[in-house]
Amino acid sequence: MKTSLKIGDKVYFGSPGCEQTLGEVIEIKRTKAVIKQLEHRNQGSKRACIGHRWLIPFDLCTKQEIGRPAADPKKLLLPAAFRKGELVQFFATDNTWVIGTVARCNKKTVTVIPLGLTTTKWRVSPGILKSCE
């Protein structure tokens, strides 16, 4: 792949089967390419913004003319659809319904603080939560 890449080429980069992001080659090193990100990534960090530079191995790059590699939907992590402070409910392991507010949303879990005098926090999958609003 190194011989076919040139400065200014548009490429898709990312792990195989995962999210692929469009970028432009701005420098070629011995084993990797420096790529400037041209589209938003689905990650919750500053590194997900347009213009960020990545040092990517050649085997994780695909030229734009070839097309965007297919992504495995099971590997794509999307942020939870719940907002901080939202009232939610779920069926707990002790066969009771727990009603509480969302304290934090991660990529895989949601932290829920139950209503009442309890100090326990629950980390649950967003798939089992139901909105109470």
C-alpha positions in Angstrom: 0.0 0.0 0.0 2.9 2.4 0.7 3.9 2.6 -3.0 0.4 3.5 -4.1 -0.1 6.3 -1.6 1.0 9.8 -2.5 0.7 13.1 -0.6 -2.8 14.6 -1.2 -4.5 11.2 -1.8 -7.9 10.8 -0.1 -8.1 7.6 2.0 -10.4 5.8 4.4 -8.7 4.8 7.6 -9.6 2.7 10.7 -9.5 -0.8 12.0 -10.9 -3.5 9.7 -14.7 -4.0 10.2 -15.0 -0.9 12.4 -15.6 2.8 11.7 -13.9 4.1 8.6 -13.1 7.8 8.4 -12.2 9.9 5.3 -8.8 11.6 5.5 -6.1 13.1 3.3 -2.5 11.9 3.3 -0.2 14.9 4.3 3.0 13.0 5.0 4.5 9.6 4.3 6.9 8.0 6.7 8.7 4.7 6.5 5.9 2.5 8.0 3.0 4.9 8.5 1.2 7.8 6.9 0.2 11.1 8.6 -3.5 11.6 7.7 -5.6 14.7 8.2 -9.1 13.8 9.2 -11.7 15.2 6.8 -15.0 14.0 8.4 -16.4 13.7 11.9 -15.7 10.4 13.7 -18.3 8.8 16.0 -16.1 9.1 19.1 -16.8 11.3 22.1 -13.4 13.0 22.2 -11.5 16.0 20.9 -9.7 13.6 18.5 -13.0 13.0 16.7 -13.1 16.5 15.2 -12.3 17.5 11.6 -8.7 18.5 11.0 -7.1 16.2 13.6 -3.9 14.4 12.4 -3.5 10.7 12.8 -0.4 8.5 12.3 -1.8 5.4 10.6 -0.1 2.2 9.4 -0.4 1.6 5.7 -2.4 -1.6 6.1 -5.2 0.3 7.8 -5.7 2.7 4.8 -7.9 2.2 1.8 -7.8 4.6 -1.2 -11.1 6.6 -1.7 -11.4 5.3 -5.3 -11.7 1.8 -4.1 -14.6 2.8 -1.8 -15.4 2.8 1.8 -14.8 -0.6 3.5 -17.8 -2.2 5.0 -18.2 -1.8 8.8 -19.5 -4.5 11.1 -22.5 -3.0 12.9 -21.8 -5.0 16.0 -18.4 -3.3 16.5 -19.7 0.3 16.1 -20.3 1.8 19.5 -22.9 4.5 19.6 -23.5 6.8 22.5 -26.6 6.0 24.6 -29.7 7.8 23.6 -30.4 9.0 27.2 -29.6 12.5 28.6 -28.2 13.3 32.0 -31.1 14.0 34.4 -33.7 12.0 32.4 -36.1 9.9 34.4 -35.8 6.2 33.4 -36.9 2.8 34.7 -35.6 -0.8 34.4 -36.3 -4.3 35.7 -33.6 -5.1 38.3 -32.1 -8.5 39.2 -34.3 -8.8 42.3 -37.5 -8.8 40.2 -38.4 -5.2 41.0 -38.8 -2.1 38.9 -36.1 0.6 39.6 -37.0 4.2 38.8 -34.2 6.8 38.8 -32.4 9.6 37.0 -29.5 9.3 34.5 -26.3 10.4 36.1 -23.9 9.6 33.2 -23.9 8.0 29.7 -21.0 6.0 28.4 -20.6 4.2 25.1 -21.8 0.9 26.6 -23.5 1.7 29.9 -25.7 4.3 31.6 -25.3 5.1 35.3 -28.7 5.5 37.0 -29.3 6.9 40.5 -32.5 5.5 42.0 -35.1 7.8 43.5 -35.4 7.6 47.2 -32.9 7.5 50.1 -30.6 4.9 48.6 -26.9 5.8 47.8 -26.5 2.9 45.3 -25.8 3.6 41.7 -26.7 1.2 38.9 -24.6 0.7 35.7 -27.0 -0.7 33.1 -27.1 -1.4 29.4 -29.1 1.2 27.5 -31.1 -1.6 25.9 -32.9 -2.5 29.1 -33.8 1.1 30.1 -37.2 2.7 29.4 -37.9 6.4 29.5 -40.5 7.5 32.1 -41.3 10.8 30.4 
